[in-house]
Amino acid sequence: MLLAGVASARTPLVLMTDFGLKDGAVSAMRGVAYGVDPQLNVSDLTHEVPEYDIWVGAYRLYQTANYWPQGTVFVSVVDPGVGTERKSVVMKTKDGRYFVNPNNGLLTLIAERDGVAELRQIDEKTNRLSGSGESYTFHGRDVYAYTGARLASGMIRFEEVGPALPLDSVVRIPYQKAERSSASLKGMIPVLDVQYGNVWTNIPKAMVEQLGVKQHDKLRIRVYKQGKLVHEATAPYENTFGDVPEGQPLFYINSLLNLSIAINMGNYASTYKLESGPDWSVEISKP
């Protein structure tokens, strides 16, 4: 029986893990969710986060969450510290979405962009799959999928997740934020477009325009790994890939309205052996 004033069973429950799909782990999580309520709307964000890569998990949430309705419950499991003292939490953002996960940095970008309305630690005495008490390494199934499903189905209120935590106790991963000087822009490579090898930055379109850059202008990129210069190139700033010949590089604005660099019909990241994450920073300037 659903409680009055809580989410309906149509509230989406969205799963993200680094488990891959080679075994039954994701299916077990979905089974737990449907065991809570067979009418749940369970979807997948991705299960191909690189193993143990909390930063990429944080970025995939950032990339995706705002396209889901308010009230959506996200269950995210990239959890190299499973079974240790790291806390299991549910965060409610100021725009009314819920994030169920270990408090290990996965909430870094969502908390920064969307704001933390409330944060609660999961009380495993009441919000844990029955009979799983002796399982220490599959909290994705036993705690997160179960709690997320109960929240999405309306079986529990957010206040019943567990005790409130200070808003500033969200664990955050430090990184190079986008910034502008009179002659250049600084930022980082948060993630790669893994299918095509395009190199995304966290430098927003508005900041590029503040530098006075227009279509067809040339830009220079310098890429650093842990502060050491590893790549430098110049390319035109264009609207889309077909604005340059096949095999040629270009700067463009990606789907999140951030500056990126690519090779038309090629793979920029593999060509120049570039990766992503907090160790990888960039500087953009006019040549």
N, C-alpha and C positions, 0 to 999 in steps of 0.2 A: 504494500500500500504506500502510495507516494505521500509525502508530507506537503501540507499546504504551503504555497509561497516559495517552492524550490523548483529546480530545473525539471523540465519534462523529460521523458524517455527519448525524445528526439534530439536532445542536446548531443552534439558530436563528441566522441571520445577519440582522440588522435594519438597514435602510438609512434614513438621514435626510439630506435635502439642502434647499438653497434653490433648486433647479434648476427647479421646476415640472415639468409633464408635457407641455409644448407641443412639445418636440423629443425627440431620441433619447438624451439624456444619461443618464437613469436606466436606460433599456433597455440602454445600453452597459455600465453598472456591473453590472446583473443578468447580462448575457451573460458578462462576465469571471468572475463568481462561478460560474456554471454551467460555464464552461470549465475551471475548477479542479476542480469535482466536480459532475456532473449530478444527484447525489442530495441536494445541499444543500437545506435548508429556508430559503428566502430570503423575507423579509417586509419590509413598508414601515412605518416609523413615520409619517413625513409627508415630502412633498417641497414643501410650501407654506410653509416658513419664509420670512418676508419677506427679500428679497435682502439679503445682507451682514449680517443681524441676528444676530450671534453670541449675544447675550443670550437671544433667543427660542429659538434652538437649544439653549442650555444648559438652559432651563426645560422644553422638550419632553422632553429626556432625563430630567430630574428627575421630570417628571409621569408618565413611562411605564415607566422601566427596571425598577422593582421588581415589576412585574406579569409580567415575563418570567423564565423559569427561570434558576437559577444556571448559569453557563457560557455564557450567551448572548453573542454577539459583536455589538456595535453599531458600525456604520460611519457616521460623521457628517461631512458636508461642508458647512460654511458657512465659506468660506475666501477672504475678500477679499485675503489676503496670499499666495495661491498663487504658488509659484515664487520667493518671497523666502526670507530666512534663518530664518523661523519653522520650528520643528521639527515633524516628523511623528512621532507617538507612539502607543503602545498602553498604556493604563492598566488594570491589574487592580485591582478593588475588593476590600475585605476580605470581601465576601460572594460573591466569585468570578465577577463579570461582567467583560467585556472591552470597552474603548472605544477604537476606532481612529479617529484624527482629527488635524487640526492642533492643536498646543498653543497655542491662541489665546484661551482663555477658555471654550470649549465644555464643559470639564470642571469649571467653577466649582462648580456646585451638587451634582453627583454626588460630587465629591471631598470636599466639606464634609459631606454627609449620610452617605455610605457608607464613607468612608475609603479611603486609597490604600494598597494592599498592595504593589504594584510599579509602576514606570513604566519603559518602555523606548522608546528612539528607534528608529524603523524603519530598518533597514539596507537602503538601496535597491539595493545591489549584488546582494543575494540575494532581496529581497522587492519586486520591481517587475516589472510585466508585460513579457514579452519583446518587444523591438522598440519600446518606448515611450521610449527614452532621450532622444530629441530633442523630446519633448512636455513643455512646461513649465507648461501651464495646465489640465491635467485630472488632477490627482493623485487625485481621487475615483475615477476609473476605473483609472489606471495604478499607483497605490500603495495606496490605502485599500481599495477593493473587492478587489483582488488579495490583499493581506495578510490582510484580514479573512476572506476565503474560505479561504485556506490554514490559518488558525488554527481556524476553525469546522469544517473538514473533517477536522482531525487530521493534516494533512500536515506541519505544523510545530508544535513546542512553543512555549509563550510565550517561553521563554528564547532561541529562535531568531529572534525578531522583530528583535533588535538589542541594542546595549549598554544596560545599566541606567543610569538617570538618578536624581539625588537626588529623594526623594519631594516635597520642597518646591519643586521646579521646575515643578510644575503651574501654568500661568498662570491667575490668578483675576481676575474682574471685581469691583471694589468695589461694594457696594450697601448700602442701609439695612436692617439686620436688624431683626427684630421685637423690641421691648422694651416693658416695662411700668413705669409710674410709679404713684404712689398713685391718680391720678385719670384716667389716660389710657393709651392704647396707641399706639405708633409702629411704622410699617412702611413697605412700599412696594407699588406695583402691579407685580408681576413680569410679568403677562401678562393679556390680556383673553380672555374666552370669545368667540372671534372669531365664532362662528356666531350668538350671541344678544346680544352686547354687554354681558354681565355683567362687572363689574369685580372681579377677584380681588385679594386682598392676600396677604401672607405672614405674617399674624398668625394663629397657631394657635388652635383652639377652646379649648384648655386655658387660654390666656392671657386669652381673653374671659371664661371662667368665673371666673378669678382676680379679674377686675374686678367680680365680683358680678352679672353680667348674666344675666337669665332671659328665657324666651320672653315675647314681647309688650312687653318693655321698649323704650323709645326710646333710640336711639344717634345721636350726631352724628358726621359725617365731615367732615374738612377735607382737601382734596387740594392738594398743592403740586407745582409744576413748577420744578425747580432752585431750590427754597426759596421760591418766590413762590406765595401762595395763589391758586388758580384756581377752586375750587369748594367749596361748603359746603352740607350738607343734613342733615336729620333724618329718620329712618325707624324703624319697629319692627323688632325682632329676632325672626325667625320661623323655623319649621322648613322651610317650603317655599313655593313661589311662590303657590300657591292660598290661602295664609293671609291674603292681602291682595286687595282688589278689582283687577280688570284695570286696568292703567295706573298702578298705585300702586307706590312704591318699597318695598323691604324689605332688611334685612340677613339673611343666611343663612350657613350653613356649607357650603362646596362639597365636591366629591368628594375633595379632598385634605385635608379637615378644616381648612380655613383660612377666615377671615372674608371674605365677599364682599358686594357690594351690587348689586341688580338692580331692574328694573322688570318687574312681572308682565306678560307678553305684550308687552314693549317692549324697547328697546335703550338701556341706561343710558349706555354709553360715547359713542354717537353723539349722544344727546340733549344731553349736557353737554360734548361735545368733549374727552373724556378719552382718554389713551393710556397706554402702559405702558413699563417699563424703568427703569434705575437713576436716571433724572432725575425719576421720579414717586414722591413719598412721600405718606404719609397719617398722619393723627392721628385716633384714635377716642376719644370720651369720652361720658359721659352728659350730656344737655343740662341 
